[in-house]
């Protein structure tokens, strides 16, 4: 553990919205700190004086935390980030999060959630899966028209994204939903693991490559300049095949390559290595953004996401509270606070544009 560092701990958790950070004291005992914008500073060995929850805030804290508010907002370019240390946060609560068992949101509820995501400073909001139902299409339109057109004083406006399978009907619906936003994105996907291609798609690898390439090009032909492609079940896909299909979708116009561990199968060392190899081996990878999307079936979604960021992933797909299908997704809170508090020390200076004081309200 790090020692002799400065620490920021809450003075009064009623002051404003807070974000929860778990660290460990000198005895190894878990300490839950409430991080806010109104903090006082203590040295190692001193005790904090929170207004309530003494057990949560007392004790010497020996874990370094970079608690400065990283809110440097960069101009959005779909396939490029001017600062190599900036990490885009892609919130898929309204799409993948809604696949959580029992989750069902009305269009108004989705709009309210999207407004809150904008307050957080989320770079990309995946507003839904427009082809899935007329209600979802309407919700995506509402979000694109309102949230996707609200420009903050610093020029920030979130990208509004719609999901689609690699077919024209899905892509048309996604474009119809997001095209009203100032910065619209289509996110299209097709399975690439052998088991999915053989038993679900009943397609050969060559056919899958052709479909992916043609549908990315089709999405671009509609006027959408920001297209994300995901090779579904990438964590179990043959890596040489991944390099081939990713190369072709880059040629077709993809601006972001998202690498999903769809069934939560990989370990952090494996997933981090996969991201590094894709960046190093795929022709044209230097001209696109590499993204991560990690499921939590083995309880490793956050760890895998951070491993991806460490190895060059510059878009991280997350949901609030880690909600989602089966065991859920990488947690927005965990990923953002890990980068905020350990970004300088362990991740070479990585940072996000998230305003963390709004995290608890978003939860």
RODO-2510 file (C-alpha; in nm, 4 decimals, decimal comma):
residues 363
     n   res          X          Y          Z
     1     x     0,0000     0,0000     0,0000
     2     x     0,1060     0,3577    -0,0568
     3     x     0,1975     0,5607     0,2511
     4     x     0,2707     0,9220     0,3347
     5     x     0,0215     1,0612     0,0854
     6     x    -0,2385     1,3343     0,1117
     7     x    -0,6002     1,2255     0,1369
     8     x    -0,9349     1,3893     0,0748
     9     x    -1,2247     1,2718     0,2874
    10     x    -1,5736     1,4158     0,3186
    11     x    -1,6502     1,6886     0,5639
    12     x    -2,0246     1,6523     0,5429
    13     x    -2,1985     1,4039     0,3188
    14     x    -2,5064     1,6250     0,3209
    15     x    -2,3162     1,8992     0,1384
    16     x    -2,3895     1,7620    -0,2065
    17     x    -2,4171     1,4424    -0,4062
    18     x    -2,1438     1,1956    -0,3202
    19     x    -1,9611     0,9041    -0,4753
    20     x    -1,8665     0,6000    -0,2717
    21     x    -1,5056     0,4832    -0,2715
    22     x    -1,3859     0,1716    -0,0899
    23     x    -1,0260     0,1719     0,0374
    24     x    -0,8391    -0,0072     0,3146
    25     x    -0,6840     0,1193     0,6357
    26     x    -0,3516     0,0212     0,7917
    27     x    -0,5071    -0,2830     0,9576
    28     x    -0,6507    -0,4019     0,6272
    29     x    -1,0016    -0,3149     0,7482
    30     x    -1,2369    -0,1977     0,4754
    31     x    -1,3178     0,1742     0,4905
    32     x    -1,5916     0,3280     0,2781
    33     x    -1,5159     0,6898     0,1958
    34     x    -1,7724     0,9336     0,0659
    35     x    -1,6040     1,1497    -0,1965
    36     x    -1,7568     1,4931    -0,2525
    37     x    -1,6550     1,8251    -0,3950
    38     x    -1,6300     1,9690    -0,0406
    39     x    -1,3449     1,7897     0,1313
    40     x    -1,0784     1,8551     0,3876
    41     x    -0,7307     1,7107     0,3675
    42     x    -0,5646     1,4826     0,6210
    43     x    -0,2245     1,3178     0,6361
    44     x    -0,1497     0,9519     0,6904
    45     x    -0,2249     0,8556     1,0466
    46     x    -0,4748     1,1329     1,1122
    47     x    -0,8448     1,0703     1,1511
    48     x    -1,1230     1,2354     0,9596
    49     x    -1,4181     1,4099     1,1216
    50     x    -1,7256     1,3240     0,9197
    51     x    -2,0618     1,4461     1,0400
    52     x    -2,2000     1,0945     1,0490
    53     x    -2,1027     0,7360     0,9870
    54     x    -1,7896     0,7366     1,2036
    55     x    -1,7057     0,3787     1,1171
    56     x    -1,7112     0,4700     0,7514
    57     x    -1,4685     0,7603     0,7719
    58     x    -1,2393     0,7001     1,0687
    59     x    -0,8955     0,5456     1,0640
    60     x    -0,5652     0,6074     0,8877
    61     x    -0,6041     0,5803     0,5139
    62     x    -0,3068     0,4390     0,3268
    63     x    -0,4393     0,4153    -0,0279
    64     x    -0,3509     0,7009    -0,2599
    65     x    -0,6422     0,8727    -0,4261
    66     x    -0,6219     1,1301    -0,6998
    67     x    -0,9415     1,3105    -0,6045
    68     x    -0,9057     1,6089    -0,8331
    69     x    -1,2031     1,6600    -1,0602
    70     x    -1,0946     1,5556    -1,4094
    71     x    -1,3382     1,7462    -1,6234
    72     x    -1,1222     1,8435    -1,9198
    73     x    -1,3650     1,8009    -2,2039
    74     x    -1,2147     1,7374    -2,5458
    75     x    -1,3723     1,8233    -2,8781
    76     x    -1,5538     1,5133    -3,0011
    77     x    -1,4115     1,3487    -3,3128
    78     x    -1,5725     1,0142    -3,3888
    79     x    -1,2594     0,8143    -3,4700
    80     x    -0,9977     1,0101    -3,2797
    81     x    -0,9192     1,1421    -2,9309
    82     x    -0,6677     1,4269    -2,9268
    83     x    -0,5389     1,3395    -2,5783
    84     x    -0,4246     0,9737    -2,5583
    85     x    -0,5006     0,9718    -2,1851
    86     x    -0,8660     1,0683    -2,2222
    87     x    -1,1107     0,7791    -2,1843
    88     x    -1,4631     0,8015    -2,3240
    89     x    -1,7444     0,6654    -2,1081
    90     x    -2,0202     0,4906    -2,3025
    91     x    -2,3298     0,4421    -2,0871
    92     x    -2,5523     0,1549    -2,1989
    93     x    -2,7888     0,1569    -1,9006
    94     x    -3,0844     0,2340    -2,1274
    95     x    -3,0056    -0,0538    -2,3626
    96     x    -2,8046    -0,3347    -2,2022
    97     x    -2,9066    -0,2282    -1,8525
    98     x    -3,2728    -0,2605    -1,9432
    99     x    -3,2080    -0,6259    -2,0260
   100     x    -3,1694    -0,6842    -1,6524
   101     x    -3,4349    -0,9305    -1,5284
   102     x    -3,7524    -0,7423    -1,4364
   103     x    -3,6332    -0,4100    -1,5770
   104     x    -3,8862    -0,2231    -1,7871
   105     x    -3,8802     0,1505    -1,8506
   106     x    -4,1323     0,3852    -2,0077
   107     x    -4,0239     0,6409    -2,2659
   108     x    -4,0516     0,9172    -2,0060
   109     x    -3,8404     0,7234    -1,7569
   110     x    -3,5763     0,6678    -2,0228
   111     x    -3,5722     1,0383    -2,1039
   112     x    -3,5295     1,1253    -1,7350
   113     x    -3,2392     0,8814    -1,7056
   114     x    -3,0769     1,0213    -2,0197
   115     x    -3,0983     1,3734    -1,8754
   116     x    -2,9160     1,2519    -1,5655
   117     x    -2,6490     1,0842    -1,7775
   118     x    -2,5896     1,4163    -1,9493
   119     x    -2,5400     1,5808    -1,6087
   120     x    -2,2750     1,3203    -1,5354
   121     x    -2,0930     1,4167    -1,8533
   122     x    -2,1251     1,0783    -2,0215
   123     x    -1,9598     1,0886    -2,3643
   124     x    -2,1978     0,8451    -2,5364
   125     x    -2,5495     0,7449    -2,4309
   126     x    -2,6731     0,4224    -2,5879
   127     x    -3,0382     0,5197    -2,5806
   128     x    -3,1878     0,1869    -2,6828
   129     x    -3,2457    -0,0771    -2,9471
   130     x    -3,4923     0,0980    -3,1830
   131     x    -3,5883    -0,2105    -3,3871
   132     x    -3,6973    -0,3990    -3,0741
   133     x    -4,0291    -0,2125    -3,0382
   134     x    -4,2130     0,1055    -3,1439
   135     x    -4,1878     0,2304    -2,7843
   136     x    -3,8106     0,1923    -2,7813
   137     x    -3,7823     0,3727    -3,1142
   138     x    -3,9920     0,6579    -2,9768
   139     x    -3,7800     0,6759    -2,6609
   140     x    -3,4588     0,6968    -2,8639
   141     x    -3,6105     0,9745    -3,0771
   142     x    -3,7135     1,1715    -2,7674
   143     x    -3,3655     1,1411    -2,6195
   144     x    -3,1975     1,2365    -2,9478
   145     x    -3,4183     1,5432    -2,9928
   146     x    -3,3814     1,6759    -2,6379
   147     x    -3,0677     1,5433    -2,4688
   148     x    -2,8808     1,5080    -2,7973
   149     x    -2,9368     1,8752    -2,8785
   150     x    -2,8660     2,0346    -2,5411
   151     x    -2,5238     2,1990    -2,5576
   152     x    -2,3573     2,2928    -2,2285
   153     x    -2,1590     2,6122    -2,1780
   154     x    -1,8359     2,4217    -2,2419
   155     x    -1,9695     2,2883    -2,5718
   156     x    -2,0436     1,9412    -2,4387
   157     x    -2,3303     1,7490    -2,5931
   158     x    -2,3525     1,3695    -2,5589
   159     x    -2,3409     1,1372    -2,8559
   160     x    -2,6733     0,9518    -2,8862
   161     x    -2,6355     0,5924    -3,0006
   162     x    -2,8799     0,3264    -3,1173
   163     x    -2,8082    -0,0464    -3,1364
   164     x    -2,8736    -0,2631    -3,4413
   165     x    -2,7961    -0,6068    -3,5708
   166     x    -2,6130    -0,6279    -3,9019
   167     x    -2,9189    -0,6017    -4,1243
   168     x    -3,0774    -0,3113    -4,3095
   169     x    -3,4045    -0,3139    -4,1153
   170     x    -3,2274    -0,2764    -3,7814
   171     x    -2,9882    -0,0148    -3,9137
   172     x    -3,2713     0,1889    -4,0685
   173     x    -3,4558     0,1869    -3,7350
   174     x    -3,1432     0,2866    -3,5432
   175     x    -3,0799     0,5775    -3,7797
   176     x    -3,4418     0,6884    -3,7588
   177     x    -3,4035     0,7027    -3,3822
   178     x    -3,0705     0,8824    -3,3480
   179     x    -3,0578     1,1068    -3,6563
   180     x    -3,2169     1,3991    -3,4724
   181     x    -2,9159     1,4307    -3,2388
   182     x    -2,6305     1,6702    -3,3074
   183     x    -2,3911     1,3759    -3,2732
   184     x    -2,5698     1,0539    -3,3749
   185     x    -2,4121     0,7073    -3,3758
   186     x    -2,5209     0,3679    -3,5069
   187     x    -2,3854     0,0670    -3,3171
   188     x    -2,4115    -0,2521    -3,5197
   189     x    -2,3008    -0,6027    -3,4274
   190     x    -2,2729    -0,9603    -3,5492
   191     x    -2,1491    -1,2742    -3,3726
   192     x    -1,7937    -1,3882    -3,4464
   193     x    -1,7339    -1,6878    -3,2188
   194     x    -1,7366    -2,0275    -3,3870
   195     x    -2,0256    -2,1560    -3,1748
   196     x    -2,2439    -1,8548    -3,2604
   197     x    -2,1587    -1,8485    -3,6292
   198     x    -2,2213    -2,2204    -3,6712
   199     x    -2,5275    -2,2783    -3,4549
   200     x    -2,7047    -1,9412    -3,4343
   201     x    -2,6216    -1,7561    -3,7535
   202     x    -2,5561    -2,0668    -3,9627
   203     x    -2,3018    -1,8653    -4,1588
   204     x    -1,9439    -1,9297    -4,2620
   205     x    -1,6709    -1,6945    -4,1374
   206     x    -1,6389    -1,5481    -4,4867
   207     x    -2,0122    -1,4771    -4,5007
   208     x    -1,9982    -1,3065    -4,1612
   209     x    -1,7124    -1,0830    -4,2750
   210     x    -1,9049    -0,9876    -4,5884
   211     x    -2,2238    -0,9081    -4,3940
   212     x    -2,0376    -0,6985    -4,1366
   213     x    -1,8494    -0,5001    -4,3989
   214     x    -2,1575    -0,4366    -4,6120
   215     x    -2,3726    -0,3287    -4,3176
   216     x    -2,1136    -0,0882    -4,1781
   217     x    -2,0899     0,0644    -4,5248
   218     x    -2,4702     0,0794    -4,5426
   219     x    -2,4885     0,2630    -4,2086
   220     x    -2,2380     0,5173    -4,3378
   221     x    -2,4373     0,5555    -4,6616
   222     x    -2,7389     0,6796    -4,4638
   223     x    -2,5408     0,9845    -4,3593
   224     x    -2,4206     0,8575    -4,0227
   225     x    -2,0537     0,9490    -3,9880
   226     x    -2,0108     0,7729    -3,6529
   227     x    -2,0486     0,3936    -3,6717
   228     x    -1,9505     0,1500    -3,3990
   229     x    -1,8990    -0,2176    -3,4773
   230     x    -1,9036    -0,5032    -3,2246
   231     x    -1,7921    -0,8617    -3,2952
   232     x    -2,0327    -1,0327    -3,0562
   233     x    -1,8703    -1,2901    -2,8252
   234     x    -1,5239    -1,1596    -2,9117
   235     x    -1,3905    -1,3100    -2,5891
   236     x    -1,4428    -1,6590    -2,7322
   237     x    -1,3650    -1,5760    -3,0947
   238     x    -1,0584    -1,6875    -3,2863
   239     x    -0,8151    -1,3959    -3,2685
   240     x    -0,6948    -1,4298    -3,6282
   241     x    -1,0555    -1,4137    -3,7448
   242     x    -1,1119    -1,1071    -3,5262
   243     x    -0,8195    -0,9278    -3,6896
   244     x    -0,9643    -1,0054    -4,0341
   245     x    -1,3193    -0,8898    -3,9670
   246     x    -1,2064    -0,5782    -3,7809
   247     x    -0,9767    -0,4864    -4,0687
   248     x    -1,2660    -0,5096    -4,3142
   249     x    -1,5112    -0,3030    -4,1075
   250     x    -1,2472    -0,0330    -4,0664
   251     x    -1,2177    -0,0221    -4,4458
   252     x    -1,5982    -0,0002    -4,4652
   253     x    -1,6060     0,3070    -4,2413
   254     x    -1,6318     0,1954    -3,8773
   255     x    -1,5065     0,4631    -3,6384
   256     x    -1,5182     0,2637    -3,3125
   257     x    -1,4354    -0,1048    -3,2655
   258     x    -1,6034    -0,2396    -2,9550
   259     x    -1,4657    -0,5664    -2,8153
   260     x    -1,7364    -0,7428    -2,6105
   261     x    -1,6765    -1,0223    -2,3637
   262     x    -2,0406    -1,1098    -2,4234
   263     x    -2,0693    -1,4055    -2,1860
   264     x    -1,8220    -1,2808    -1,9244
   265     x    -1,5753    -1,5594    -2,0012
   266     x    -1,2318    -1,3970    -2,0018
   267     x    -0,9920    -1,3135    -1,7197
   268     x    -0,8319    -0,9672    -1,6903
   269     x    -0,4955    -1,0886    -1,8209
   270     x    -0,6657    -1,2452    -2,1230
   271     x    -0,8901    -0,9500    -2,2001
   272     x    -0,6126    -0,6941    -2,1580
   273     x    -0,3906    -0,8991    -2,3873
   274     x    -0,6695    -0,9213    -2,6462
   275     x    -0,7094    -0,5423    -2,6543
   276     x    -0,3332    -0,4934    -2,6854
   277     x    -0,3083    -0,7469    -2,9692
   278     x    -0,6012    -0,5947    -3,1593
   279     x    -0,4398    -0,2506    -3,1404
   280     x    -0,1019    -0,3862    -3,2478
   281     x    -0,2137    -0,6331    -3,5153
   282     x    -0,5247    -0,4956    -3,6875
   283     x    -0,4398    -0,2787    -3,9903
   284     x    -0,6041     0,0612    -3,9478
   285     x    -0,6590     0,0247    -3,5718
   286     x    -0,4643     0,3453    -3,5175
   287     x    -0,7404     0,5322    -3,7022
   288     x    -1,0317     0,4188    -3,4832
   289     x    -1,1280     0,4064    -3,1162
   290     x    -1,0936     0,0709    -2,9401
   291     x    -1,3763     0,0065    -2,6926
   292     x    -1,4499    -0,2510    -2,4216
   293     x    -1,7793    -0,4128    -2,3204
   294     x    -1,7463    -0,6621    -2,0359
   295     x    -2,0136    -0,8793    -1,8761
   296     x    -1,9958    -0,9872    -1,5129
   297     x    -2,0705    -1,3616    -1,5230
   298     x    -1,7438    -1,4423    -1,3411
   299     x    -1,7487    -1,1221    -1,1351
   300     x    -1,4686    -0,9703    -1,3451
   301     x    -1,6447    -0,7073    -1,5572
   302     x    -1,4833    -0,4085    -1,3852
   303     x    -1,1420    -0,5752    -1,3672
   304     x    -1,1572    -0,6692    -1,7351
   305     x    -1,2675    -0,3183    -1,8318
   306     x    -0,9765    -0,1630    -1,6438
   307     x    -0,7381    -0,4154    -1,8003
   308     x    -0,8728    -0,3078    -2,1381
   309     x    -0,8156     0,0592    -2,0554
   310     x    -0,4622    -0,0156    -1,9362
   311     x    -0,3888    -0,1820    -2,2706
   312     x    -0,5260     0,0924    -2,4922
   313     x    -0,9053     0,0815    -2,4761
   314     x    -1,0236     0,4413    -2,4929
   315     x    -1,3987     0,3855    -2,4756
   316     x    -1,5404     0,1899    -2,1831
   317     x    -1,8979     0,0598    -2,1942
   318     x    -2,0678     0,0532    -1,8539
   319     x    -2,4062     0,0656    -1,6786
   320     x    -2,5116     0,2322    -1,3562
   321     x    -2,4805    -0,0146    -1,0670
   322     x    -2,3570    -0,2724    -1,3182
   323     x    -2,7121    -0,3767    -1,4088
   324     x    -2,7741    -0,5848    -1,7179
   325     x    -2,8484    -0,9238    -1,8633
   326     x    -2,7656    -1,2272    -1,6445
   327     x    -2,4975    -1,1159    -1,3946
   328     x    -2,4780    -0,7636    -1,5338
   329     x    -2,2160    -0,5332    -1,6846
   330     x    -1,9141    -0,3361    -1,5762
   331     x    -2,0249    -0,0866    -1,3114
   332     x    -2,0209     0,2817    -1,4075
   333     x    -1,9297     0,3829    -1,0521
   334     x    -1,6494     0,1320    -1,0091
   335     x    -1,4848     0,2023    -1,3434
   336     x    -1,5089     0,5816    -1,3198
   337     x    -1,3875     0,6016    -0,9597
   338     x    -1,1052     0,3541    -1,0207
   339     x    -0,9760     0,5742    -1,3024
   340     x    -1,0311     0,8908    -1,1031
   341     x    -0,8561     0,7615    -0,7916
   342     x    -0,5834     0,5444    -0,9442
   343     x    -0,5527     0,6861    -1,2943
   344     x    -0,2264     0,8702    -1,2332
   345     x    -0,0666     0,6006    -1,0227
   346     x    -0,1572     0,2831    -1,2106
   347     x    -0,2938     0,3849    -1,5500
   348     x    -0,0370     0,6338    -1,6753
   349     x    -0,2529     0,9424    -1,6295
   350     x    -0,5866     0,8215    -1,7680
   351     x    -0,8878     1,0389    -1,6929
   352     x    -1,2518     1,0834    -1,7917
   353     x    -1,4863     1,3787    -1,8326
   354     x    -1,7316     1,2482    -1,5721
   355     x    -1,8592     1,4848    -1,3029
   356     x    -1,8522     1,2366    -1,0155
   357     x    -2,0564     1,4482    -0,7736
   358     x    -2,3680     1,3361    -0,9635
   359     x    -2,2982     0,9622    -0,9368
   360     x    -2,5090     0,8874    -0,6292
   361     x    -2,8142     1,0628    -0,7747
   362     x    -2,7692     0,8731    -1,1003
   363     x    -2,7650     0,5481    -0,9042
***
